Amino acid sequence: MLNIDLKGKRALVAGVADDKGFGFAIAKSLAEAGATVCLGTWPPALGILENLLRRGKLNESLRLSDESLMKFERIYPLDAAYDTLEDVPEEVRTSKRYSGRGDFTIEGLKQSWLSEFGDQSMDILVHSLANGPEVQKPLLETSRSGYLGAVSVSAYSMVSMIQRFAPMMPAGAATVSLTYLASERVIPGYGGGMNAAKAALESDTRVLAHQAGRKYGIRVNTISAGPYASRAASVTGIIHDIIAYYSLNAPLTEQLNPEEVANSAAFLCSPLASGITGTTLYVDKGYHAMGKASD
């Protein structure tokens, strides 16, 4: 039997704040395959996540197939809008929501990781980060700051992470991110520049695959996931309509399960996918193949 085996591998899943989204599901699939999992969580949400874990409120979601509970080796504060502390505005740095979290930037996470685990210790990097501050605004009404904010967190953060983390990843390590079909098709209601952010993420995936592959021997892929009503996706205000539309028009009509995306990510991060890099893998029940609505 051919199994995904990630025993002895350590993963960072960036962008997990609860047990509802793709990031959490990917973390669980990696753990099921034997990987040790660390999280990167937005500081204002970190206290809530820590409290839920401490009180056992997430135990059912954490339960693995062998009945044990998934454990996170470390949960780092991470605001991927900032590369270094020097980039953080004073009002953010002194905010109560960030108080006591130390260096929550991408560089800060890198330094904390190196001090705890040492060099060549990150085998898997999962980028499950997206933020469009004006996602409910049509592109025609999106401000410059809203547009650049969407691209900054949703796309450039992946560039910044690979810049900083790739040197401490061994050859054969893998990264995977999450994108969406709005990168190449018009999705009315998905605004604020998020279409451009996802297009940038996919283009950067190809370029980073070449550059990081040649320089460090690591693989870079992205998954174009179908719609799922996570807390983050619900912010758009259109997610349930999109899910219903996919169910009517995709080749496979059942709704997407986050485990399907998560297991695909685990495959891409495993030695079984050693020949795959620079790829956008569609996990959307085949909807991307359609050129006309079903009759």
One Martini backbone bead per residue (centre of mass of N, CA, C, O) as a GRO file, in nm:
protein
  295
    1MET     BB    1   0.096   0.036   0.022
    2LEU     BB    2   0.045   0.378  -0.047
    3ASN     BB    3   0.190   0.626   0.162
    4ILE     BB    4   0.187   0.903   0.357
    5ASP     BB    5   0.518   1.004   0.479
    6LEU     BB    6   0.606   1.244   0.763
    7LYS     BB    7   0.812   1.135   0.933
    8GLY     BB    8   1.034   1.375   1.076
    9LYS     BB    9   0.861   1.622   1.008
   10ARG     BB   10   0.847   1.983   0.988
   11ALA     BB   11   0.577   2.221   1.030
   12LEU     BB   12   0.441   2.525   0.887
   13VAL     BB   13   0.127   2.685   0.964
   14ALA     BB   14   0.005   2.971   0.811
   15GLY     BB   15  -0.319   3.084   0.924
   16VAL     BB   16  -0.426   2.986   1.217
   17ALA     BB   17  -0.737   3.050   1.430
   18ASP     BB   18  -0.897   2.780   1.377
   19ASP     BB   19  -1.116   2.482   1.291
   20LYS     BB   20  -1.250   2.573   0.986
   21GLY     BB   21  -1.020   2.574   0.787
   22PHE     BB   22  -0.771   2.479   0.575
   23GLY     BB   23  -0.531   2.502   0.769
   24PHE     BB   24  -0.628   2.300   0.981
   25ALA     BB   25  -0.668   2.061   0.789
   26ILE     BB   26  -0.372   2.045   0.705
   27ALA     BB   27  -0.249   1.998   0.979
   28LYS     BB   28  -0.398   1.727   1.022
   29SER     BB   29  -0.286   1.573   0.777
   30LEU     BB   30   0.010   1.596   0.860
   31ALA     BB   31  -0.028   1.448   1.128
   32GLU     BB   32  -0.139   1.182   1.011
   33ALA     BB   33   0.150   1.148   0.850
   34GLY     BB   34   0.367   1.240   1.106
   35ALA     BB   35   0.391   1.528   1.156
   36THR     BB   36   0.518   1.818   1.285
   37VAL     BB   37   0.327   2.098   1.425
   38CYS     BB   38   0.317   2.441   1.343
   39LEU     BB   39   0.205   2.775   1.417
   40GLY     BB   40   0.060   3.073   1.261
   41THR     BB   41  -0.081   3.359   1.440
   42TRP     BB   42  -0.277   3.609   1.476
   43PRO     BB   43  -0.253   3.794   1.753
   44PRO     BB   44  -0.564   3.872   1.807
   45ALA     BB   45  -0.631   3.539   1.790
   46LEU     BB   46  -0.444   3.378   1.988
   47GLY     BB   47  -0.590   3.382   2.262
   48ILE     BB   48  -0.839   3.227   2.171
   49LEU     BB   49  -0.697   2.971   2.079
   50GLU     BB   50  -0.556   2.904   2.348
   51ASN     BB   51  -0.818   2.882   2.514
   52LEU     BB   52  -0.953   2.651   2.356
   53LEU     BB   53  -0.726   2.448   2.402
   54ARG     BB   54  -0.716   2.455   2.715
   55ARG     BB   55  -1.042   2.380   2.739
   56GLY     BB   56  -1.113   2.159   2.503
   57LYS     BB   57  -1.294   2.279   2.253
   58LEU     BB   58  -1.107   2.118   2.011
   59ASN     BB   59  -1.092   1.805   2.044
   60GLU     BB   60  -1.260   1.694   1.807
   61SER     BB   61  -1.086   1.832   1.585
   62LEU     BB   62  -0.807   1.694   1.697
   63ARG     BB   63  -0.892   1.417   1.624
   64LEU     BB   64  -0.759   1.129   1.530
   65SER     BB   65  -0.770   0.811   1.394
   66ASP     BB   66  -0.625   0.701   1.681
   67GLU     BB   67  -0.763   0.910   1.910
   68SER     BB   68  -0.576   1.120   1.918
   69LEU     BB   69  -0.434   1.439   1.978
   70MET     BB   70  -0.347   1.706   1.835
   71LYS     BB   71  -0.025   1.861   1.844
   72PHE     BB   72   0.141   2.163   1.904
   73GLU     BB   73   0.462   2.252   1.928
   74ARG     BB   74   0.396   2.548   1.811
   75ILE     BB   75   0.282   2.896   1.866
   76TYR     BB   76   0.295   3.170   1.660
   77PRO     BB   77   0.320   3.493   1.618
   78LEU     BB   78   0.152   3.636   1.313
   79ASP     BB   79   0.216   3.919   1.094
   80ALA     BB   80   0.231   3.924   0.739
   81ALA     BB   81   0.254   4.248   0.697
   82TYR     BB   82   0.544   4.196   0.840
   83ASP     BB   83   0.891   4.162   0.831
   84THR     BB   84   0.957   4.381   1.056
   85LEU     BB   85   0.952   4.586   1.329
   86GLU     BB   86   1.016   4.847   1.161
   87ASP     BB   87   0.730   4.815   0.998
   88VAL     BB   88   0.575   4.880   1.255
   89PRO     BB   89   0.350   5.057   1.380
   90GLU     BB   90   0.308   5.202   1.679
   91GLU     BB   91  -0.002   5.138   1.717
   92VAL     BB   92   0.047   4.832   1.691
   93ARG     BB   93   0.281   4.770   1.891
   94THR     BB   94   0.091   4.906   2.141
   95SER     BB   95  -0.130   4.721   2.128
   96LYS     BB   96  -0.324   4.506   2.306
   97ARG     BB   97  -0.338   4.279   2.075
   98TYR     BB   98   0.007   4.269   2.092
   99SER     BB   99   0.066   4.225   2.373
  100GLY     BB  100   0.335   4.012   2.462
  101ARG     BB  101   0.436   3.883   2.158
  102GLY     BB  102   0.662   4.021   2.044
  103ASP     BB  103   0.795   3.902   1.750
  104PHE     BB  104   0.541   3.897   1.479
  105THR     BB  105   0.712   3.867   1.247
  106ILE     BB  106   0.871   3.702   1.005
  107GLU     BB  107   1.153   3.741   1.126
  108GLY     BB  108   1.074   3.661   1.415
  109LEU     BB  109   0.999   3.369   1.350
  110LYS     BB  110   1.268   3.282   1.241
  111GLN     BB  111   1.435   3.333   1.501
  112SER     BB  112   1.271   3.148   1.686
  113TRP     BB  113   1.311   2.890   1.525
  114LEU     BB  114   1.621   2.878   1.533
  115SER     BB  115   1.646   2.875   1.849
  116GLU     BB  116   1.475   2.597   1.875
  117PHE     BB  117   1.569   2.412   1.595
  118GLY     BB  118   1.739   2.525   1.382
  119ASP     BB  119   1.884   2.429   1.114
  120GLN     BB  120   1.723   2.245   0.883
  121SER     BB  121   1.395   2.231   1.025
  122MET     BB  122   1.212   2.299   0.765
  123ASP     BB  123   1.003   2.094   0.559
  124ILE     BB  124   0.727   2.270   0.590
  125LEU     BB  125   0.524   2.514   0.406
  126VAL     BB  126   0.219   2.688   0.494
  127HIS     BB  127   0.004   2.910   0.306
  128SER     BB  128  -0.291   3.049   0.492
  129LEU     BB  129  -0.312   3.354   0.358
  130ALA     BB  130  -0.568   3.619   0.386
  131ASN     BB  131  -0.635   3.977   0.296
  132GLY     BB  132  -0.927   4.198   0.242
  133PRO     BB  133  -1.027   4.502   0.351
  134GLU     BB  134  -1.213   4.539   0.054
  135VAL     BB  135  -1.373   4.276  -0.053
  136GLN     BB  136  -1.675   4.422  -0.084
  137LYS     BB  137  -1.545   4.584  -0.306
  138PRO     BB  138  -1.521   4.694  -0.591
  139LEU     BB  139  -1.261   4.763  -0.789
  140LEU     BB  140  -1.368   5.053  -0.869
  141GLU     BB  141  -1.368   5.117  -0.527
  142THR     BB  142  -1.077   5.066  -0.468
  143SER     BB  143  -0.819   5.134  -0.288
  144ARG     BB  144  -0.488   5.147  -0.264
  145SER     BB  145  -0.463   5.031   0.024
  146GLY     BB  146  -0.650   4.787  -0.020
  147TYR     BB  147  -0.497   4.657  -0.254
  148LEU     BB  148  -0.212   4.639  -0.118
  149GLY     BB  149  -0.310   4.477   0.127
  150ALA     BB  150  -0.392   4.223  -0.027
  151VAL     BB  151  -0.115   4.164  -0.161
  152SER     BB  152   0.066   4.158   0.087
  153VAL     BB  153  -0.072   3.916   0.248
  154SER     BB  154  -0.161   3.713   0.002
  155ALA     BB  155   0.143   3.725  -0.149
  156TYR     BB  156   0.410   3.854  -0.040
  157SER     BB  157   0.440   3.676   0.213
  158MET     BB  158   0.552   3.435   0.052
  159VAL     BB  159   0.810   3.566  -0.038
  160SER     BB  160   0.918   3.637   0.245
  161MET     BB  161   0.926   3.348   0.357
  162ILE     BB  162   1.117   3.223   0.149
  163GLN     BB  163   1.350   3.410   0.193
  164ARG     BB  164   1.380   3.320   0.507
  165PHE     BB  165   1.326   2.993   0.510
  166ALA     BB  166   1.486   2.841   0.288
  167PRO     BB  167   1.777   2.835   0.431
  168MET     BB  168   1.622   2.630   0.664
  169MET     BB  169   1.577   2.426   0.426
  170PRO     BB  170   1.590   2.133   0.298
  171ALA     BB  171   1.637   1.939   0.062
  172GLY     BB  172   1.297   1.858  -0.037
  173ALA     BB  173   1.132   2.066   0.043
  174ALA     BB  174   0.800   2.223   0.108
  175THR     BB  175   0.551   2.432  -0.053
  176VAL     BB  176   0.217   2.572   0.024
  177SER     BB  177  -0.074   2.721  -0.114
  178LEU     BB  178  -0.370   2.941  -0.143
  179THR     BB  179  -0.614   2.966  -0.391
  180TYR     BB  180  -0.821   3.118  -0.663
  181LEU     BB  181  -1.018   3.157  -0.951
  182ALA     BB  182  -1.007   3.479  -0.946
  183SER     BB  183  -0.728   3.495  -1.100
  184GLU     BB  184  -0.897   3.413  -1.400
  185ARG     BB  185  -1.186   3.496  -1.301
  186VAL     BB  186  -1.496   3.629  -1.266
  187ILE     BB  187  -1.608   3.729  -0.927
  188PRO     BB  188  -1.870   3.850  -0.816
  189GLY     BB  189  -1.784   4.004  -0.495
  190TYR     BB  190  -1.464   3.967  -0.538
  191GLY     BB  191  -1.276   4.208  -0.398
  192GLY     BB  192  -1.021   4.445  -0.325
  193GLY     BB  193  -0.789   4.284  -0.507
  194MET     BB  194  -0.796   3.963  -0.480
  195ASN     BB  195  -0.750   3.881  -0.771
  196ALA     BB  196  -0.456   3.991  -0.784
  197ALA     BB  197  -0.340   3.833  -0.546
  198LYS     BB  198  -0.387   3.548  -0.672
  199ALA     BB  199  -0.230   3.597  -0.930
  200ALA     BB  200   0.039   3.657  -0.790
  201LEU     BB  201   0.069   3.390  -0.639
  202GLU     BB  202   0.085   3.210  -0.895
  203SER     BB  203   0.324   3.348  -1.031
  204ASP     BB  204   0.519   3.321  -0.789
  205THR     BB  205   0.524   3.016  -0.780
  206ARG     BB  206   0.684   2.979  -1.043
  207VAL     BB  207   0.931   3.155  -0.977
  208LEU     BB  208   1.005   3.024  -0.702
  209ALA     BB  209   1.047   2.740  -0.807
  210HIS     BB  210   1.296   2.814  -0.967
  211GLN     BB  211   1.473   2.967  -0.757
  212ALA     BB  212   1.446   2.769  -0.507
  213GLY     BB  213   1.527   2.516  -0.659
  214ARG     BB  214   1.814   2.601  -0.749
  215LYS     BB  215   1.919   2.705  -0.460
  216TYR     BB  216   1.761   2.475  -0.245
  217GLY     BB  217   1.564   2.230  -0.341
  218ILE     BB  218   1.269   2.339  -0.347
  219ARG     BB  219   0.917   2.333  -0.336
  220VAL     BB  220   0.644   2.511  -0.530
  221ASN     BB  221   0.296   2.532  -0.448
  222THR     BB  222  -0.060   2.541  -0.543
  223ILE     BB  223  -0.407   2.569  -0.433
  224SER     BB  224  -0.721   2.555  -0.601
  225ALA     BB  225  -0.991   2.614  -0.424
  226GLY     BB  226  -1.285   2.571  -0.346
  227PRO     BB  227  -1.564   2.647  -0.189
  228TYR     BB  228  -1.577   2.751   0.167
  229ALA     BB  229  -1.739   2.812   0.489
  230SER     BB  230  -1.551   2.993   0.630
  231ARG     BB  231  -1.487   3.260   0.819
  232ALA     BB  232  -1.324   3.412   0.605
  233ALA     BB  233  -1.519   3.370   0.356
  234SER     BB  234  -1.775   3.511   0.487
  235VAL     BB  235  -1.683   3.809   0.446
  236THR     BB  236  -1.783   3.842   0.147
  237GLY     BB  237  -2.110   3.747   0.130
  238ILE     BB  238  -2.096   3.492  -0.116
  239ILE     BB  239  -2.032   3.191  -0.046
  240HIS     BB  240  -2.311   3.042  -0.068
  241ASP     BB  241  -2.360   3.106  -0.365
  242ILE     BB  242  -2.105   2.966  -0.475
  243ILE     BB  243  -2.161   2.685  -0.372
  244ALA     BB  244  -2.427   2.648  -0.525
  245TYR     BB  245  -2.307   2.688  -0.810
  246TYR     BB  246  -2.111   2.452  -0.806
  247SER     BB  247  -2.324   2.227  -0.757
  248LEU     BB  248  -2.462   2.284  -1.042
  249ASN     BB  249  -2.169   2.296  -1.239
  250ALA     BB  250  -2.001   2.079  -1.152
  251PRO     BB  251  -1.902   1.763  -1.214
  252LEU     BB  252  -1.900   1.761  -0.903
  253THR     BB  253  -2.174   1.822  -0.675
  254GLU     BB  254  -2.044   1.803  -0.423
  255GLN     BB  255  -1.925   1.936  -0.159
  256LEU     BB  256  -1.654   2.062  -0.027
  257ASN     BB  257  -1.391   1.918   0.154
  258PRO     BB  258  -1.124   2.007   0.345
  259GLU     BB  259  -0.980   1.727   0.326
  260GLU     BB  260  -0.924   1.739   0.020
  261VAL     BB  261  -0.721   1.969   0.042
  262ALA     BB  262  -0.536   1.855   0.266
  263ASN     BB  263  -0.446   1.591   0.119
  264SER     BB  264  -0.317   1.740  -0.119
  265ALA     BB  265  -0.106   1.888   0.050
  266ALA     BB  266   0.033   1.639   0.168
  267PHE     BB  267   0.125   1.533  -0.102
  268LEU     BB  268   0.293   1.784  -0.197
  269CYS     BB  269   0.481   1.749   0.080
  270SER     BB  270   0.572   1.483  -0.032
  271PRO     BB  271   0.769   1.243  -0.188
  272LEU     BB  272   0.544   1.174  -0.402
  273ALA     BB  273   0.598   1.496  -0.516
  274SER     BB  274   0.904   1.538  -0.621
  275GLY     BB  275   0.810   1.631  -0.938
  276ILE     BB  276   0.647   1.882  -0.807
  277THR     BB  277   0.644   2.218  -0.949
  278GLY     BB  278   0.485   2.517  -1.023
  279THR     BB  279   0.184   2.441  -0.929
  280THR     BB  280  -0.169   2.439  -1.002
  281LEU     BB  281  -0.402   2.283  -0.795
  282TYR     BB  282  -0.716   2.154  -0.850
  283VAL     BB  283  -0.973   2.169  -0.574
  284ASP     BB  284  -1.315   2.181  -0.728
  285LYS     BB  285  -1.477   1.948  -0.877
  286GLY     BB  286  -1.399   2.073  -1.179
  287TYR     BB  287  -1.491   2.371  -1.238
  288HIS     BB  288  -1.246   2.490  -1.409
  289ALA     BB  289  -1.342   2.326  -1.683
  290MET     BB  290  -1.567   2.521  -1.726
  291GLY     BB  291  -1.749   2.718  -2.000
  292LYS     BB  292  -2.043   2.637  -1.895
  293ALA     BB  293  -2.331   2.613  -1.783
  294SER     BB  294  -2.543   2.404  -1.676
  295ASP     BB  295  -2.862   2.274  -1.770
   0.00000   0.00000   0.00000
